[in-house]
Amino acid sequence: MLHVTGVILAGGQSSRMGENKALLSIRNKTVVECIAQALSEWTDSQIISAAEEETYLFTGLPVAVDLHPGEGPLAGLEAGMEKKQGDWYLAAACDMPLIRSEVIEYLVGKIKTTKYQAVLPVIHGRRQPLLAAYRADCLPVLKKCLSDGERSLKALFDKIDFDIITESDMIEAGIKKETVEASFFNMNHPEEYEKLLSWVDRQEES
């Protein structure tokens, strides 16, 4: 049995948002709690990767403190992979607070069948490495990227073999288009947070 660890990437500085995205509220839960709940249904364990531990103690989840603070999601993924042993790591960033369990289920299904080192969603032609799956043997490559001064996950994908899944693949598998769109909705600015809350309100009314 493969052990899949969900790594919640919460180490971003949220400079464009003006406050910590991970602690924003959606349906009376913080973003980090919403993501943890979605991951918990289909991953064997969950861990938060963050700049410091104290902020996230309320979640009850273990926290991996960034080994290279301020060095972006590449360093955040490294911290999670170093802290928790596993076969695969499913990264989920707090930029994407509406992640749905159906999408997580689909990704985990791909993990179990792929021969590649990573499973990378490409949605509307754009790579989504902040909601993607990474095999444990990506860690040495990832560490080499960081030692070379690389900060972007793009640098990692330039050096590993990866499988691609698209929105069409997920829709053909029976996931609603709206569910896919919501899961990959990226929230960086206050107006995007307001848009997200409006969408949530409409969903609850329908």
MIVEX-13470 format. One line per field, with one value per atom (N, C-alpha, C): residue number from 1; x, y, z. Coordinates in pm, 1 decimal, padded with zeros to 6 digits. Each point is the difference from the previous one (the first is absolute). Layout:
! residues N
seq: [NUM_...] $
px: [X_...] $
py: [Y_...] $
pz: [Z_...] $
//
This chain:
! residues 206
seq: [1_1_1_2_2_2_3_3_3_4_4_4_5_5_5_6_6_6_7_7_7_8_8_8_9_9_9_10_10_10_11_11_11_12_12_12_13_13_13_14_14_14_15_15_15_16_16_16_17_17_17_18_18_18_19_19_19_20_20_20_21_21_21_22_22_22_23_23_23_24_24_24_25_25_25_26_26_26_27_27_27_28_28_28_29_29_29_30_30_30_31_31_31_32_32_32_33_33_33_34_34_34_35_35_35_36_36_36_37_37_37_38_38_38_39_39_39_40_40_40_41_41_41_42_42_42_43_43_43_44_44_44_45_45_45_46_46_46_47_47_47_48_48_48_49_49_49_50_50_50_51_51_51_52_52_52_53_53_53_54_54_54_55_55_55_56_56_56_57_57_57_58_58_58_59_59_59_60_60_60_61_61_61_62_62_62_63_63_63_64_64_64_65_65_65_66_66_66_67_67_67_68_68_68_69_69_69_70_70_70_71_71_71_72_72_72_73_73_73_74_74_74_75_75_75_76_76_76_77_77_77_78_78_78_79_79_79_80_80_80_81_81_81_82_82_82_83_83_83_84_84_84_85_85_85_86_86_86_87_87_87_88_88_88_89_89_89_90_90_90_91_91_91_92_92_92_93_93_93_94_94_94_95_95_95_96_96_96_97_97_97_98_98_98_99_99_99_100_100_100_101_101_101_102_102_102_103_103_103_104_104_104_105_105_105_106_106_106_107_107_107_108_108_108_109_109_109_110_110_110_111_111_111_112_112_112_113_113_113_114_114_114_115_115_115_116_116_116_117_117_117_118_118_118_119_119_119_120_120_120_121_121_121_122_122_122_123_123_123_124_124_124_125_125_125_126_126_126_127_127_127_128_128_128_129_129_129_130_130_130_131_131_131_132_132_132_133_133_133_134_134_134_135_135_135_136_136_136_137_137_137_138_138_138_139_139_139_140_140_140_141_141_141_142_142_142_143_143_143_144_144_144_145_145_145_146_146_146_147_147_147_148_148_148_149_149_149_150_150_150_151_151_151_152_152_152_153_153_153_154_154_154_155_155_155_156_156_156_157_157_157_158_158_158_159_159_159_160_160_160_161_161_161_162_162_162_163_163_163_164_164_164_165_165_165_166_166_166_167_167_167_168_168_168_169_169_169_170_170_170_171_171_171_172_172_172_173_173_173_174_174_174_175_175_175_176_176_176_177_177_177_178_178_178_179_179_179_180_180_180_181_181_181_182_182_182_183_183_183_184_184_184_185_185_185_186_186_186_187_187_187_188_188_188_189_189_189_190_190_190_191_191_191_192_192_192_193_193_193_194_194_194_195_195_195_196_196_196_197_197_197_198_198_198_199_199_199_200_200_200_201_201_201_202_202_202_203_203_203_204_204_204_205_205_205_206_206_206] $
px: [00083.5_-00083.5_00086.8_-00029.0_00071.8_-00047.1_00094.1_-00035.7_00005.5_-00113.9_-00010.1_-00015.7_00090.2_-00003.8_-00048.0_-00098.2_-00045.0_00084.0_00062.4_00084.0_-00070.5_-00045.5_-00067.7_00105.6_00014.7_00101.9_-00055.1_00044.4_-00051.2_00111.7_00112.8_00115.6_00011.4_-00097.0_00007.3_-00015.1_00053.0_-00003.9_-00132.7_-00084.8_-00132.6_00008.1_00106.4_00020.1_-00109.1_-00047.8_-00104.8_-00135.4_-00021.9_-00126.2_-00002.5_00114.5_00007.0_-00018.9_-00034.6_-00012.2_00020.9_00016.8_00030.3_-00117.9_00018.5_-00107.0_-00046.9_00092.6_-00032.7_-00100.1_-00008.4_-00086.9_-00128.7_-00020.2_-00126.1_-00113.4_-00120.5_-00114.4_-00088.0_-00038.6_-00096.4_-00094.6_-00128.5_-00099.3_00039.8_00044.3_00035.6_00119.9_00077.2_00125.1_00111.5_00120.6_00113.0_00033.2_00069.1_00041.3_00081.3_00092.7_00085.1_-00082.7_-00105.1_-00087.2_-00082.2_-00046.2_-00077.0_00084.2_00124.0_00088.8_00033.5_00025.9_00030.6_-00115.7_-00123.0_-00116.5_-00010.3_00021.3_-00006.1_00108.0_00118.3_00110.3_-00021.4_-00061.7_-00010.3_-00080.6_-00089.6_-00084.2_00077.4_00111.0_00068.1_00150.7_00053.6_00142.4_00014.4_00113.4_00020.6_00041.4_00060.4_00038.8_00008.8_-00003.7_00007.1_00101.3_00066.9_00098.3_-00006.3_00023.0_00002.6_00144.9_00034.6_00132.7_-00011.6_00071.3_-00017.0_00130.2_00000.4_00119.9_00025.2_-00108.4_00014.1_-00116.9_00013.9_-00093.7_-00118.6_00021.1_-00098.9_-00134.3_00003.0_-00122.8_-00097.8_00050.7_-00084.3_-00024.3_00038.0_-00021.3_-00147.5_-00088.0_-00143.8_-00055.9_00069.2_-00050.3_00019.6_00094.4_00032.0_00087.4_00039.9_00084.3_00146.9_00088.5_00143.0_00039.2_00097.9_00046.8_00147.0_00030.6_00138.8_00045.6_00095.0_00048.9_00097.6_-00021.6_00084.0_00147.9_00077.6_00144.6_00067.6_-00069.8_00050.0_-00110.7_-00023.0_-00110.9_00006.9_-00117.8_-00007.7_00044.0_00029.8_00049.4_-00109.2_-00126.0_-00109.0_-00047.7_-00092.3_-00063.5_00095.9_00107.8_00099.4_00056.1_00030.8_00051.1_-00108.7_-00123.2_-00110.6_-00023.9_00007.7_-00016.6_00114.7_00121.1_00115.4_-00022.3_-00047.7_-00021.5_-00099.3_-00110.1_-00100.6_00051.8_00077.1_00053.6_00107.0_00076.1_00103.5_-00061.2_-00109.5_-00061.0_-00075.7_-00065.5_-00091.3_00038.8_00036.8_00035.5_-00124.9_00012.4_-00111.9_00046.2_-00092.0_00030.9_-00028.5_-00110.2_-00041.0_-00042.9_00010.3_-00040.0_-00092.8_-00117.5_-00096.8_00002.1_00056.7_00012.7_-00129.2_-00041.1_-00119.9_00027.9_00000.5_00034.8_-00122.6_00023.0_-00109.4_-00046.1_00066.8_-00048.4_-00129.9_-00026.1_-00114.2_-00091.1_-00078.2_-00075.4_-00124.8_-00042.2_-00123.4_00026.6_00115.9_00034.1_-00108.8_-00045.0_-00106.7_00056.1_-00063.3_00048.9_-00005.9_-00093.4_-00008.6_00127.6_00056.3_00124.3_00116.8_00001.0_00102.9_-00009.4_-00120.5_-00020.3_00056.2_-00026.0_00048.7_00152.9_00060.6_00146.3_00060.2_-00059.5_00049.8_-00015.1_-00108.2_-00016.8_00110.8_00038.9_00109.3_00133.5_00019.6_00121.7_00019.0_-00108.4_00006.5_00030.5_-00013.2_00019.4_00114.5_00045.3_00100.2_00138.6_00078.9_00140.5_00094.0_-00057.7_00080.2_00027.2_00087.6_00039.2_-00098.3_-00085.9_-00096.4_-00124.5_-00110.1_-00125.2_-00035.0_-00000.7_-00016.1_-00129.2_-00094.9_-00118.2_00036.9_-00058.9_00011.2_-00142.5_-00038.6_-00137.9_-00006.1_-00080.1_-00009.4_00139.0_00083.7_00132.7_00105.2_-00035.8_00094.8_00037.0_00128.0_00046.6_-00043.7_-00034.0_-00045.9_00084.8_00127.0_00087.1_-00033.2_-00088.0_-00036.5_-00116.9_-00053.1_-00095.2_00038.4_00102.0_00060.3_00059.8_00037.8_00053.1_00145.5_00080.2_00144.0_00044.7_00070.1_00052.7_00120.1_00026.7_00105.4_00136.3_00025.3_00132.3_00018.6_-00100.0_00018.1_00084.5_00007.2_00064.7_00146.7_00083.5_00139.2_00011.9_-00086.4_00001.6_-00041.5_-00102.7_-00050.7_00108.8_00070.7_00106.2_00113.2_00028.5_00103.5_-00044.3_-00127.0_-00052.6_00020.9_-00033.2_00014.6_00146.2_00088.0_00142.8_00056.9_-00065.0_00041.8_-00063.0_-00077.8_-00060.9_-00135.4_-00057.0_-00131.9_-00108.1_-00106.7_-00110.6_-00131.8_-00007.5_-00126.1_-00014.6_-00123.9_-00026.4_00022.7_-00002.5_00029.6_00137.9_00094.8_00135.5_00000.1_-00085.0_-00010.0_-00055.4_-00106.3_-00061.9_00089.4_00098.3_00098.1_00094.6_-00000.4_00099.3_-00061.0_-00132.1_-00064.2_-00095.6_-00038.2_-00102.8_-00135.3_-00098.5_-00129.9_-00115.4_-00108.7_-00125.4_-00085.1_-00079.5_-00086.9_-00146.0_-00079.9_-00144.9_-00062.1_-00108.7_-00065.2_-00140.8_-00062.1_-00138.3_-00091.2_00032.1_-00080.7_00007.9_00119.0_00017.0_-00090.0_-00002.2_-00079.1_-00149.4_-00040.2_-00142.0_-00045.3_00084.9_-00032.6_-00009.1_00070.4_-00003.7_-00122.6_-00081.6_-00124.6_-00001.0_00108.4_00003.8_-00066.6_-00086.2_-00069.5_00098.8_-00029.0_00086.1_00014.3_-00112.1_00001.9_00092.5_00005.0_00085.9_00147.3_00032.2_00137.7_00038.6_-00088.7_00028.3_00021.7_-00084.4_00012.3_00132.0_00036.9_00120.5_00126.6_-00000.2_00119.7_-00014.8_-00101.1_-00015.2_00112.8_00074.7_00118.1_-00031.0_00027.2_-00033.0_00127.8_00026.2_00118.6_-00030.1_-00111.7_-00033.6_-00131.6_-00022.0_-00125.0_-00124.5_00003.9_-00118.1_-00028.4_00104.0_-00020.8_-00060.2_00036.6_-00062.2_-00147.8_-00034.5_-00140.3_-00077.5_00061.6_-00063.0_-00025.4_00096.2_-00012.6_-00116.5_-00010.9_-00108.7_-00135.6_-00007.9_-00125.9_-00037.7_00099.5_-00025.3_-00049.9_00062.6_-00040.9_-00143.7_-00035.3_-00136.6_-00101.0_00033.1_-00091.2_-00017.6_00109.0_-00007.9_-00089.9_00007.1_-00081.2_-00147.4_-00028.3_-00138.7_-00064.5_00082.8_-00054.8_-00032.6] $
py: [-00120.6_00120.6_00125.5_00088.8_00126.9_00091.3_00067.4_00099.5_00137.9_00068.1_00132.7_00104.8_00095.5_00109.0_00127.8_00063.2_00129.9_00110.0_00083.0_00110.0_00132.3_00066.7_00128.7_00109.7_00067.5_00103.9_00131.7_00036.9_00121.1_00098.8_-00014.1_00082.3_00129.9_00026.3_00122.7_00124.8_00111.2_00124.2_00074.0_-00039.9_00061.0_00152.3_00048.3_00144.9_00067.0_-00068.3_00059.6_-00000.3_-00098.8_-00007.2_00100.2_00024.9_00093.4_-00065.7_-00128.1_-00078.4_-00146.2_-00082.7_-00141.3_-00072.0_-00043.7_-00069.0_-00125.5_-00069.7_-00126.8_00016.6_00121.7_00023.9_00072.8_00029.3_00060.5_-00099.2_00051.8_-00084.3_-00029.7_-00126.6_-00044.8_-00097.4_00031.8_-00086.0_-00026.9_00101.5_-00008.4_-00090.3_-00028.5_-00073.3_00079.0_-00015.6_00063.9_-00075.2_00069.3_-00062.2_-00126.1_00006.4_-00115.9_-00118.5_00026.1_-00108.1_-00058.2_00085.1_-00047.9_-00093.3_00039.2_-00082.4_-00130.8_00008.4_-00120.9_-00099.3_00051.2_-00087.8_-00070.3_00073.8_-00060.7_-00106.2_00027.6_-00095.8_-00123.8_00017.8_-00109.3_-00118.6_00024.1_-00108.8_-00097.6_00046.7_-00083.7_-00012.0_00065.9_-00017.1_-00067.2_-00063.9_-00077.8_00086.9_00112.7_00094.6_00138.5_00102.3_00137.4_00076.2_00094.8_00082.6_00140.8_00098.6_00139.2_00044.2_00056.3_00056.8_00151.3_00058.3_00142.2_00060.7_00132.2_00071.0_-00020.2_-00021.8_-00026.8_-00085.9_-00057.8_-00102.6_00054.8_00099.8_00041.2_00039.0_00067.6_00048.2_-00112.4_-00120.2_-00109.6_-00109.2_00024.0_-00100.3_-00033.0_00098.3_-00021.4_-00109.2_-00032.2_-00101.6_-00141.6_-00018.3_-00133.7_-00080.0_00059.8_-00068.5_00030.8_-00093.5_00030.2_00111.0_00078.4_00111.0_-00021.7_00007.8_-00004.9_00142.9_00044.8_00137.7_00006.8_00099.6_00015.2_00000.4_-00081.2_-00003.2_00118.2_00056.1_00116.9_00104.6_00071.0_00096.3_00104.4_00028.6_00101.8_-00045.4_-00130.1_-00050.5_-00063.3_00023.6_-00040.5_-00143.0_-00043.6_-00131.7_-00117.3_00018.7_-00106.7_-00036.3_00103.3_-00022.3_-00053.7_00044.0_-00050.2_-00148.1_-00042.3_-00141.9_-00081.4_00053.9_-00067.9_-00023.8_00102.9_-00012.5_-00111.0_-00005.0_-00103.1_-00139.3_-00015.4_-00131.0_-00045.5_00094.3_-00034.2_-00041.8_00064.7_-00021.2_-00132.0_-00038.5_-00114.9_-00100.4_-00120.0_-00102.0_-00052.3_-00024.4_-00054.0_-00041.8_-00059.5_-00040.2_00113.4_00071.3_00112.3_00116.3_00119.6_00122.8_00079.3_00028.3_00077.7_00143.1_00090.0_00139.7_00075.1_00080.9_00082.9_00135.0_00104.3_00132.6_00074.6_00089.2_00082.1_00105.4_00006.5_00083.9_-00056.0_-00129.8_-00068.9_-00054.9_00086.0_-00040.3_-00083.0_-00010.3_-00073.7_-00139.7_-00053.6_-00135.2_-00098.2_-00080.8_-00096.1_-00141.7_-00078.2_-00135.6_-00086.3_00029.9_-00077.7_00014.1_00120.5_00023.6_-00069.3_00004.6_-00071.5_-00149.9_-00052.8_-00142.7_-00036.6_00085.7_-00026.2_00000.6_00097.8_00007.2_-00123.1_-00041.3_-00117.9_-00125.0_-00007.9_-00110.9_-00004.6_00116.4_00007.8_-00040.3_00039.7_-00037.2_-00152.0_-00071.7_-00145.2_-00071.5_00070.2_-00065.9_00058.2_00119.7_00064.4_-00061.5_00007.6_-00044.0_00119.6_00119.5_00122.5_00047.4_00101.4_00051.7_00101.9_00051.4_00099.7_-00005.6_00047.8_00015.6_00148.5_00063.7_00145.2_00036.5_00062.6_00050.6_00117.6_00000.7_00113.9_00043.8_00115.6_00046.9_00121.6_-00011.9_00105.3_00038.3_-00101.8_00021.4_00048.2_00018.1_00050.0_-00109.3_-00015.8_-00097.1_00042.2_-00099.1_00026.3_-00080.1_00037.0_-00078.0_00015.5_00096.2_00019.4_-00088.3_-00076.8_-00106.5_-00118.3_-00071.7_-00105.7_-00105.6_-00113.7_-00112.2_-00025.8_-00027.4_-00017.9_-00129.2_-00085.4_-00123.5_00032.1_-00086.9_00026.8_00022.1_-00064.6_00015.7_00134.3_00087.8_00138.4_00080.6_-00045.8_00080.8_00032.0_-00097.7_00035.7_00101.8_-00012.9_00094.3_00138.3_00001.6_00124.5_00070.2_-00076.0_00057.0_00056.4_-00068.1_00049.4_00132.1_00010.9_00125.4_00114.2_-00025.0_00103.2_00038.1_-00099.5_00029.5_00078.3_-00013.1_00075.5_00138.6_00033.2_00132.6_00010.7_-00113.9_00000.8_00011.2_00073.8_00015.0_-00049.7_-00011.2_-00033.5_-00150.6_-00047.5_-00141.8_-00034.3_00099.6_-00023.6_-00063.0_00043.8_-00055.4_-00149.5_-00042.4_-00142.3_-00077.3_00052.2_-00071.6_-00004.6_00087.3_-00006.5_-00117.7_-00061.6_-00103.4_-00136.2_-00011.3_-00128.2_-00040.4_-00127.5_-00049.4_00014.6_00049.6_00020.1_-00031.6_-00040.0_-00028.7_00126.8_00021.3_00117.8_-00044.4_00071.1_-00017.4_00136.4_-00001.1_00124.9_00006.3_00118.0_00012.2_-00095.4_-00024.9_-00093.0_-00141.8_-00040.4_-00133.5_-00016.5_00103.4_-00007.8_00001.8_00081.5_00007.0_-00132.6_-00058.2_-00130.0_-00109.8_00018.8_-00097.6_00018.5_00101.4_00018.5_00114.8_00076.8_00116.0_00118.1_00068.7_00113.5_00109.9_00067.2_00109.4_00106.4_00030.7_00103.0_-00040.8_-00130.0_-00050.7_00016.9_-00029.5_00017.6_00147.2_00085.7_00144.3_00053.5_-00042.1_00047.2_-00044.8_-00125.2_-00055.3_00073.1_00052.3_00066.5_00152.0_00051.1_00145.1_00054.5_00094.8_00052.4_00132.1_00008.1_00118.3_00068.0_00118.0_00074.9_00141.2_00058.1_00138.6_00008.0_00108.9_00015.6_-00013.6_00052.1_-00009.3_-00144.5_-00082.9_-00141.4_-00072.6_00040.2_-00055.5_00036.5_00124.2_00042.5_-00078.0_-00021.3_-00078.4_-00142.6_-00055.3_-00135.4_-00009.4_00097.9_-00001.1_00011.6_00081.7_00013.7_-00131.7_-00069.2_-00128.7_-00101.2_-00001.7_-00092.1_00028.7_00127.7_00037.8_-00048.9_00013.3_-00045.0_-00151.2_-00071.5_-00145.8_-00045.0_00071.6_-00036.9_00031.7_00100.6_00037.3_-00093.2_-00059.1_-00084.2_-00141.2] $
pz: [00000.0_00000.0_00000.0_-00091.9_-00004.2_00112.7_00063.1_00101.2_-00065.1_-00000.9_-00061.4_00109.9_00002.9_00097.8_-00067.3_00059.1_-00048.6_00062.6_-00083.1_00048.6_-00030.4_00104.2_-00016.4_00001.6_-00112.1_-00013.1_00052.4_00119.0_00065.6_00031.8_-00068.4_00033.2_-00076.0_-00090.5_-00079.3_00084.9_-00049.8_00076.4_-00013.2_-00096.7_-00019.0_-00014.7_-00063.0_-00009.9_-00082.7_-00104.6_-00083.9_00069.9_00087.2_00072.8_00115.0_00060.0_00111.9_00135.4_00000.8_00123.1_-00035.1_00101.4_-00020.9_-00064.8_-00125.7_-00073.0_00072.2_00062.4_00065.5_00113.0_00056.1_00115.1_-00036.4_-00127.9_-00042.7_00021.7_00019.0_00035.3_-00121.1_-00012.0_-00100.7_00068.8_00000.3_00066.7_00146.0_00069.2_00142.4_00028.2_-00104.4_00017.6_-00066.8_00050.7_-00066.2_-00128.7_-00090.1_-00125.7_00026.0_00094.7_00026.3_00050.5_00076.3_00047.0_-00114.6_-00090.9_-00115.6_-00086.2_-00023.9_-00082.1_00071.5_00129.3_00077.7_-00005.0_00006.9_-00004.6_-00134.4_-00109.6_-00133.1_-00017.0_00050.0_-00011.3_00085.9_00115.6_00097.4_-00051.6_-00094.6_-00051.0_-00087.5_-00061.8_-00098.6_00020.7_00102.8_00030.4_00136.5_00020.7_00122.5_00118.2_-00028.3_00104.4_-00061.9_00085.3_-00047.8_00085.2_-00064.0_00068.9_-00057.7_00084.2_-00044.9_-00012.6_-00113.8_-00019.4_00012.4_00095.9_00029.7_00051.8_00008.7_00045.7_00149.0_00075.1_00143.7_00046.9_00118.0_00046.0_00077.6_00083.2_00099.6_-00061.4_-00113.6_-00063.9_-00029.5_-00024.2_-00048.1_00104.0_00122.7_00104.6_00017.5_-00026.6_00019.5_-00090.2_-00109.1_-00093.3_00052.6_00091.8_00048.3_-00094.6_-00111.9_-00097.7_00026.0_-00035.3_00011.5_-00096.9_00039.1_-00083.4_-00034.6_-00128.4_-00045.7_-00023.3_00078.3_-00013.2_-00117.6_-00087.6_-00118.7_00036.7_-00069.9_00020.9_-00068.4_-00099.2_-00073.5_-00002.4_00110.9_00007.1_-00111.2_-00056.7_-00103.6_-00137.0_-00014.7_-00128.1_-00085.3_00035.0_-00087.2_00017.7_-00088.9_00014.3_-00015.1_-00073.5_-00013.0_00137.6_00078.6_00135.8_00092.0_-00020.6_00080.5_-00022.0_-00125.3_-00031.3_00059.4_-00007.4_00060.0_00149.2_00070.4_00144.7_00031.6_-00075.4_00022.2_-00027.6_-00107.6_-00036.4_00098.8_00053.5_00098.1_00133.8_00036.8_00132.0_00008.5_-00109.0_00004.2_-00107.6_00041.1_-00097.3_-00069.4_-00129.5_-00075.5_-00138.1_-00076.1_-00137.5_-00097.9_00026.9_-00084.0_00088.4_-00058.0_00070.4_-00090.5_00052.3_-00076.3_00053.7_-00077.8_00042.3_-00028.2_00096.9_-00015.4_00065.2_-00081.1_00050.8_00049.8_00095.2_00052.8_-00099.9_-00115.4_-00110.3_-00057.2_00022.2_-00060.6_00109.0_00063.4_00119.8_-00026.8_-00126.5_-00029.9_-00055.1_00031.8_-00044.5_00042.5_-00094.1_00025.9_00012.0_00083.7_00025.1_-00126.0_-00092.2_-00124.5_-00082.8_-00000.5_-00073.9_00069.5_00133.3_00075.8_-00027.7_-00000.5_-00028.3_-00137.4_-00098.5_-00135.8_-00003.8_00066.0_00004.8_00067.4_00110.9_00071.4_-00087.2_-00075.6_-00093.1_-00103.5_-00049.4_-00097.4_00062.7_00125.0_00071.8_-00000.9_00016.3_00013.7_-00131.2_-00112.4_-00129.4_-00082.8_00033.2_-00085.4_00017.2_-00104.6_00006.5_00014.5_00006.0_00003.2_00142.8_00011.0_00131.2_00056.3_-00083.4_00046.0_-00087.4_00056.5_-00075.2_00005.1_-00116.6_-00009.2_-00072.9_00068.9_-00069.7_-00091.5_-00117.0_-00091.9_-00030.9_00051.1_-00008.8_-00092.4_-00105.8_-00102.0_-00051.4_-00016.2_-00056.5_00097.6_00126.1_00099.6_00100.6_00023.6_00098.8_00140.4_00081.5_00136.8_00100.0_00017.7_00089.4_00147.7_00034.2_00140.6_00042.7_-00094.4_00032.4_-00087.5_00043.9_-00080.5_00091.9_-00058.6_00078.0_-00036.7_00102.4_-00016.9_00067.6_-00074.8_00057.6_00088.7_00096.8_00098.7_-00064.1_-00114.5_-00061.4_-00070.4_00010.0_-00045.9_00098.4_00125.3_00103.9_-00029.8_-00039.5_-00030.1_-00113.9_-00099.2_-00113.0_00048.0_00083.2_00057.1_00082.0_00081.5_00083.6_-00086.5_-00110.4_-00092.0_-00062.7_-00034.8_-00055.4_00098.9_00126.0_00102.5_00020.7_00000.0_00019.0_-00117.6_-00116.3_-00118.6_-00005.7_00104.2_00005.5_-00067.0_-00039.5_-00063.6_00107.0_-00030.0_00094.8_-00057.8_-00130.7_-00065.8_-00017.9_00013.9_-00026.8_-00146.5_-00086.6_-00141.9_-00016.5_00082.0_-00007.3_00028.7_00093.3_00031.6_-00118.9_-00061.9_-00111.7_-00123.3_-00005.6_-00108.7_00016.4_00119.4_00030.9_00034.4_-00001.8_00032.0_-00111.8_00002.1_-00092.2_00067.9_-00072.9_00064.0_-00094.4_00061.9_-00068.8_00002.4_-00103.3_-00006.6_00004.0_00079.0_-00004.7_-00029.5_-00074.1_-00039.1_00057.3_-00014.8_00045.7_-00076.9_-00127.1_-00080.1_00055.2_00043.7_00059.9_00122.1_00083.9_00122.9_-00028.8_-00095.6_-00036.2_-00061.3_-00084.8_-00060.5_00105.7_00111.8_00109.9_00089.0_-00032.3_00073.7_00098.8_00005.4_00089.4_-00070.2_00069.8_-00059.8_-00037.0_-00111.2_-00044.7_00109.0_00068.4_00104.8_00115.7_00028.3_00107.1_-00035.8_-00125.7_-00047.0_00004.4_-00052.0_-00002.8_00141.6_00093.4_00138.4_00061.4_-00023.5_00062.2_-00042.2_-00121.6_-00051.0_-00003.7_00071.0_00011.8_00086.8_-00054.7_00068.2_00067.9_00128.6_00080.2_00049.0_-00054.6_00041.6_00047.2_-00046.7_00029.9_00078.1_00074.5_00075.7_-00086.4_-00122.6_-00086.8_-00039.9_-00008.1_-00030.6_00119.8_00118.3_00121.3_00004.8_-00033.8_-00003.2_-00106.0_-00115.0_-00106.8_00047.3_00070.3_00053.9_00098.3_00090.8_00098.3_-00067.5_-00105.2_-00074.1_-00065.8_-00054.1_-00064.6_00103.2_00116.6_00106.7_00042.3_00013.4_00038.2_-00103.2_-00127.1_-00106.7_00004.2_00027.6_00007.7_00114.4_00111.2_00116.2_-00022.5_-00082.9_-00028.3_-00102.2_-00087.4_-00107.9_00048.9] $
//
